[in-house]
Amino acid sequence: MTESRAPKLRTLTGTAELRREVVPPTGEQNSLEGLDSNLLPLIEEPRTIEATRIPPTLLADLTLKILYFGGLMQGGQVALALRLHFSGIVEPILRALKAQHLIEVAGGSTLNPVSYQYTITDKGSERARELLERNRYVGPCPVTLEHYIEVVKAQAKIRPVVKDADVRQALRGLILSDNIVERIGPAVNSYESLFIYGPPGNGKTSIAKAIGLRLLPGNVMVPHAIYEDGQIIKVFDLSTHRPVVAEDAQLAEANRLDKRWIRCFPPVVITGGELTLSDLELAWSESSRFYEAPFQLKANNGLLVIDDFGRQQMAPGELLNRWIVPLEERLDFLTFHTGKKFAIPFETLIVFSTNLDPAALVDEAFLRRISHKLGIGDPTEEQFRAILMDTCAARGFKFDQAAYDYLLQEYYLHMGRPMRACHPRDLLKQMIIFANYRGEPLVMNQKLVDLAAHSYFADFF
């Protein structure tokens, strides 16, 4: 972000632009459907500066930085940028800044303070530049750490329970044994930890994604940012958090709710071999002078998947030791660069997924801390055939029993190759590529099987 004024403000906590023509709604209508009554008092819109729990000086500093980058802005638009109530909070702040000659009124209706147009003075610009040297966060007002903890814990208590029908619906398209399906629901309801292991290509990652994207119930309130001990931690991340509806729509309907929170589907964070220990700590930026939340904080009240466990750059033991306290205490500890350490809730379903031998990765003491273990083996011949038939139907490719028997005999039984759940999809993709290249109909035959197998498998010489 540059220090020049701009006609529009792009927040640092998202990608949506705050348009000048938008004014906060004035009615009392509100969409509360799906929100638990026990949670509502914690996310009720603050109507006074004290109710925000944020120091007034921080509110004033943030307002000044917004006007520095926003140029000429209506009072209602400043309130929208801050996600705060206008008459109870933002108007008093604007009056105080005006009294200090940091901003001035440049126009607007005298009958409607929301329409007053504000602009920053030279003195205010100088002050804003000083503030930006210390902290370059410009965006919605944060919530306090204490407030965040209260909401996360409240959401954990009201988390809906999934049933067998929910699990089977979420796993539709995955052909799994009943023994596996029946154990997934209890693991999700425990909201503790799940260890998925087995040979590669049999759907471990697909199961984890299905849990996160289709099975986790309810909605989660996610703050734009958290304030603690003079520091700001950016939390909301569009690459992780999926708003139930666009935030603009939420702002328009949620007049009685605290707009510093965004109503999202349960977050899903998937990380693999690229994971390092530093990814699990607060990320401090010298240029922006505020923090980015680590994976596990962004995943609170949702799912965190450690995929390809054992293939990270650090030793498995190092990574496992990082999770001992969170798994046992449901608390995690983070540290500011100033040295201050503080606790955050660990209300996250964490999934470890690996195709390596668990005995070589995890000692018995750690396995005791994993609530649920799920071994995913190779599919049976019946399951393999069912997967291929389903994939053919989905891709408009005609299944042929004789060609399938040839595939099974020639490239699996004859060669002693294990069947993997991913093979039908991958082989079919190859067959379609070759059929299209040869100008042939999408019908399974022996020639296409040969071409696909020789292209896909790496054991022909």
N, C-alpha and C positions, 0 to 999 in steps of 0.2 A: 504494500500500500504506500502511495506517495503522500507527501504532505501538502499537496495542492488541493484547493477546493474543487469539488465536483458537483455537477447538477443532480446526481443521484448518489445514494448511499448503498454500498454493497457490504453486507454484514460479514464479519469474520467467522460467524458461526453457521453459515449456510450459503447458498448460492442465489437465493431469491433477492431481487431488488426491491427496495422500499420506494414505491412510486409516490410522487408528491400529491396526486389527486386522491389518495386513499385517506379517509378520515375514520377514526375509531367509531364503532356503532354507538348510538346513544340510548337505544332501547334496552329493556331488561330481559329480552328473550334469550334463551340459552338451550343448547342441546346437551342434556345430561344422560342420554340413553347409554346404557352399558357401563356407567361409572358407579362403583359401589358407594353406598351412602356413608360408610365409615371413612372413605378416602376424601370425600368432598370437602370437609372442613379444613383439610390440610392444603387443598389447592384452590381455595376460595380467593377471589381477587382481592389483593390488599388495597384499601382505600385511603390509607394514611402512610406517611413516610415511615413511621415507627413499625407499621404492620409489614413492611417489606423485609425487616430485620437487617437491612443493609445500611451501613453508615451514611448519613446525609452527605458527607464530603465526597464519597465515592459516587453517589447519585449525581451530584453536581458536576463532578469531573467527567463522568460518562456523557452527561447531557452536553457539556461544552465541546467534547470531542466530536459528538454527533453533528452539532451545528457547524463545527470547523470544516468537516468534510461535506456536509449537506448543503451548505450555502444558505439561500433563503428558504426557510421552512415554516410551515404553519405549526401552531402549537399542537394540534392534533396529530400531525405527522411526527413530531418529536416523541409524543406519547406512544405512537405506533412503533417507532424504532426502538424505544426502551421497553415496550410491552408492558407499560404501566398505566394506571388510571390517570386521566388528565387532571380533573379538578382537585382530586385529593392529594396527588403526589407531584405530577409534572408542573402544574401551574405554580405552586409555591416555589419550586426549584427555579423556574424561569424568572419569577419575580425577584428572587434572591440574586440570581446572576445579573439581572438588569440593574439592581441596586448597586452592584459592585462595578457597573459599567463594563462588564465583560460581553454583554449582548445588548441589543436594542430592538425595539419594535419598529418595523418598517412598513406596516400597513395592516389591513384587516378590518372586519366589522367591529365597532365598539360594543355591539350588542351580543357578540358571541366570542368569548376569549379563545375558544378552540381554533377560530379562524385567524387569530393574530399571526402576523408573519414576523418571524424573528431572524435576525442576522447577527453574526459575531462581529465584535469591534476589533480594532487593531490590538487593544490591550488584551481582549479575549483570545485572539489568535496567538499572541505571544505566550499567554498562559497555556493554551492548548498544546503548543509545541513543546513546552516544558513537560506537560503531562505525558505526551507521547514518547518522550525520551525515557520515561520510567515504565510505561505500560502502553502498548499500542492496541489493546483490545478496544474495538468499537462495535457495539452490537447490543442485543437485548440485555437488560439488567440481569445479573446473575442471581441465583438463590444462595442462601448460606449453606455451609456444610451440614449444620445441624438440621436445617429444613430438609435437605436432600436425604439425610439418613432417616428422618421420620417418614418421608414418603416411600422410600424403598422398603422399609420394614413393614409399613402398612400394606403395601401392595403384595408383599410376600405372604401376609396373613390371609388375604382374600383371594389368593390364586385359585382359579377353578380347577377341579379334579377332572382328568381325562378318563374316559371309559373305553372299553374294548372296541365299541363301534367307532369311536373317534380314531383309535390307532389304526384300525383296518382301512378307514377312509383315507387317512394321511399316507398310508403306505401303499395305496393303490398304484398299480403299475410295477411294484416290486414283488417278485415271486419268492416268498420266504416260507419256511416251515412254521407251523403253528407254535412250535416250541420257542422260536425266536420272537414271533409276533406277541405272544402272551407275556413275554418278559419286558417288552419295551414300555408298556403303559406304567407299570409299577415304578420303573426307573425314572420316568418323567415326573410322576407324582411325588417322588421323594425329593426331587429338585436338588440332588446332591452331586453324585458323580457316576459316570458310566465308562467302562473300559471295553472298547470294541476291538477285537483282534481276529486275525485269520489271514489266509492267503490273499494276495492282491487281486483286485478285479472282481470281487464278489459282493460289492455294494455297501461296504462299511461307510464310506463318505456319503453315499446316496441316502442311507438310513439316517445319518446325522443331519443332513440337510432337510430331509422330510420331517424330522422331529421339530427342527427350528422353524421351517417355513410353513408347515401345514398343521402341526400338532399342538404347539404351545398355545394355551388358551388365553383369552382376555386381552386387555390393552394395558399399556405401560405409559406412565407419564415421565417424560424425559426433559430435563432442563437444558436450556441453551448453554448455561455455564454455571459454575459453582464458585463461591467466594469464601475464602478462609485465610485468616491471618494476613490480610493485605494482598493476597495472591488470587489470581483468577485462573480457573481450570476450564477450558473449553470441552464440553461433553457432547452436545448434539452433533451428529455426523451423518450426512445424507448417504454415505457409503455403508453405513451400519444401521441407521435407524430409518424405519419406514413409516411415515405418518399415515394414520388411518385415512385421512383426507388431506388435501393440500393445506399447508399452514395458513394460506390466505383465507381459505374457507373456515378453518378453525377459529381464526381471529374474528371473522364476521359473525359466528354463531355463539362463541363462548364468552359472552359479555360478563358473566358472573364468575368465570374461572380465571385463575392466575395465568396470564398469557405468557409468562416466562417459561411455562411448561408446554411441551408438545405431546399430544396424544398419539402414541405409536403402537404398532404391533410389537410383540416381544422381540427385542433385538437379537440378531444372530451374527456372531463373529466367528469366522473360520480362518485359522492360520495354520501353516504347515511347516515345511522344512526351513523356511526363511525366518522363523521365530527366533529371537534372541532374548536374553534376560532383560536387556534394556527396553524391549517392547512392553514389558510388564511394569515399567516404572513411569512416573510422570515425565513427559517430554518437554523440556524447557527450551525455548527458542530465544537466543540472544537478540535476534532482530525484532521479534514481536513483543518480547518481554512478558509473555504469559505462557501457561502450560497447556499441553494437549493431554487429554485423559488417556490412560493406557487401555489395552483391550478389555481387561476384566472389569474396569469401571464402566466402560461403554456397554458391556454385556449384562449389567445388573438387571435382574428380573427377566433374563432371557437365557440364551445359550452361548457357550464358548466352546468351540471345537479345536482341540490340538490335533490336527491331522498329521499323518506321517510321523507319529511320535517315535522318537529314537533316531530320527534323521536330521535333527536340528544341529546347529553348529556347536552347541555346548553338549557336554556329556549328559546322558539321560538323568543321572543322579542329581545334577545341578538343577535341572528343570523340575524334577520331582520334589526336591527340597523346598523349592519356591512355593509349592502348593500345600505343604503340610499344615501350616497354620490356617489358611483359608478353608481347607477341607474339614478340619477338626473344630474350628471356632466360628466358622461362617463370618470371619472378619479378615480383611487384608490391611496391610500397613503400607502407606506411601510416604515419601520423604521429599520435602522441598529442597531446592539447592541451598537454602539457608541452613539446612540441617534439621529443621523441625519435622518430626514424624507424627502422623495422625492416622486414625483408623477409618476405614470405610466398610460398609456392609459387603459381604460376598454372597449375595442371594442369586446365585448363578448355577444353572445346570452345566457342569463341565464334562465334556466328552473327550477321552483320549482314544485315538484311533491309530492302530499300527498293524502292519503286516509282518513285523518281526516277532521273534519268539518272546513272549512275555517274560518267561523265566530268565532270559538273558538281559532284560531291560529293567525289570521291577523286582525288588526284593519283597519278601513275605510281609515285612512290616508295612510297606507302602500299600501292598495289595489289600491289607486289612482296612485301609482308609478309603478304598474305592468301594462304594456301596453296591454297585452292580457290575457284573462281568458278562460280556456277551460274545461268545465265539461264533464267527460266521464262517462256515466251511464251504467247500466247493458244492455246487448244485448237483443233485442227482440227475441221472439221464432224463427222467421224466420232467424235472424242473427245467433242465437245459432246453428240452424240446418245447416246453410251454413258453419259455422266454423268447425263443426264436419265432414261434408262431405269433405271439403277441406283437413282436417287433415288426414282423412282416405285415401284419394287418395294419399297424399304425403307419407304416411307410408306403402302403399301397403296392406291396411286393407279393407276388403269388408264391405261397409255400408249396413245395413238392416233396412228398414223402420219400420217393426213390433218391432224389438228390440229397435229402437229409441223411438217409441211411448211408449213402456213400461218404458224406462228410464225417459222420460218426465213426465209420469203420476205418477209413483211410487216414484221417488226420487226428484221431483220438485213440481209438482202441489199438490200432496197428502201431502207432508211434508211442503209446504209453503217455500221452499228453493229458494232464488234468483238465477237466472242463471248468471254465471260469464263467461267472455270471455276465461278465462284460463281453465275452466272445461273440454271442449271437448278434449283439448290436454292432460291434466293430466289423465282423465278417459281412453282415448285411450291407453296411455302408460301403465296403469294398465292392461287393457284388453290384450294387446300384451304380457305382462309378464306372465299372467295366461295362455294364449293360448299356449305359448311356453313351459311352465312348464307342461301343461297337454298333450302336443303333439298334439294339435288340430290345424286345419287350421285357418288362420287369417280372420275369418268371425265373424261379430258382431252377438251375440245371447243373449237371456235372461239370461242364466247362467253366461256368462262373464260379463254382465252388473251388476248382483248382486255381483259377486266377486269383481269387480272394485270399485263399490260404497261403499261396506262395508270396503274395504281396504283404500279408499281415504278419505271419510267423517268421521268426528270424533263425530258423534251424534247418534251412535248405542249402546244400552246397553242391 
